[in-house]
Amino acid sequence: MATPAAAANTAALLKAARECRERGDAAGQAAALDRLLAADPRNIPALVQRADAYAASGDTRSASSFYLTALRLAPPSGLPREVAAELERARAACDRYAAEYRDYLLRSLAKSGFDPARSSARFAESVDLILGRKRIYLQQPKYYYFPGLPQIQFHDRALMPWFDPVEAALPDIRAELEAVMHEPGAFAPYVQGHANRPRKDEMGMLNNPSWSAYFLWKNGEPVAGNVERFPRTMRALADAPLAHVPNRSPSILFSLLRPGTHIPPHNGLVNTRYICHLPVIAPGKCRFRVGNETRDWVEGKGWAFDDSIEHEAWNGSDRTRVILLFDVWRPELSAEERGLVVSLFEAIDAHSGKKPDWEI
């Protein structure tokens, strides 16, 4: 907390800066504010006034820097009304500068032939990142990271010809699903606790039936009594490069999301696989985000994504959404690398002498 002398000095310098501004003494205003900020660099009114001075001189980059610093330092509530008003003005100025810079940059790039709709999608994303319209999302697996794999949110569907028979089998898959979907107890909560591990809330999803699953394969093994009921579904997956790792994968399941449910942002366990979705029952208003990209599930239209990148899901409809979910190897991994990954996990399991507490 500032001493009475420091508070008095701050008030005097703020007053001096205002008086200099009123009489058009830009140099005196800047000097008073710089003295104040040297002693108290987190003073929000001084930061906003210093930004105003830079803006008046035409230095919008410096003005933006001071405005943004003031906005970052501001508490979410409890500010005096006049300070809150100053911050709203600072926010409006930052938005205006950002829009002006965006328009300038896009006009300049257009002269070089850049068109967001037709040019390199990777370059277009880099422009969104530099303009702050998107964030950088990277692989952050919770358990195992394989270095050097491309940071791809959704894999290119055109590079997955093995997905064609899976999509084509949608009527058969749906018929097999509907035969068991409404059986009591067929689906169990997707996130379940382990008796030999500390209990975690898992963002409200622990033992929550709003997000439930029916497994055909689980942690690398077929689920007896379930998989036999889905012969046509399993035939459709015959050519998929399923990620076979003992005690861990593949898992093949139907994932059910009830109306109004939100799966919070989270990251998967490993980055050596893609998770695949085939929407089997997909009412409208069902969305899925991976990193910066949000898509709507469409029945019969599959995709593969890197679940080690932050992702989340919503069912905003009044009907249940169900997808067929399974995991496949990342295509960038060589046969040797896949075998070594398998050997690594086998060694880990042999050391503990127990099956791992695994999850998708």
Buried (B, 14 or more C-beta within 10 A) or exposed (E): EEEEEEEEBBEEBBEBBEEBBEEEBEEBBBBBBBBBBEEBEEBBBBBBBBBBBBBEEEEBEBBBBBBBBBBEEBEEEEBEEEBBEBBEBBBEBBEEBBEEBBEEBEEEBEEEEBEBEEBEEEEBBEBBEEBEEBEEBEBEBEBBEBEEBEEBBBBEBEEBEBBEBBBEBBEBBBEBBEEBBEEEEBBEBBBEBEEEEEEEEBBEBBEBEBBBBBBBBBBBBBBEEBBEEBEEBBEBBEEBBBBBBEBBBBBBBBBBBBBEBBBEEBBBBBBBBBBBBBBBBBBEBBBBBBBBBEBEBEBBBBBBBBBBBBBBBBBBBEBBBBBBBBBBBBEEBEEEBBEEBBEEBBEBBEEEEEEBEBBB
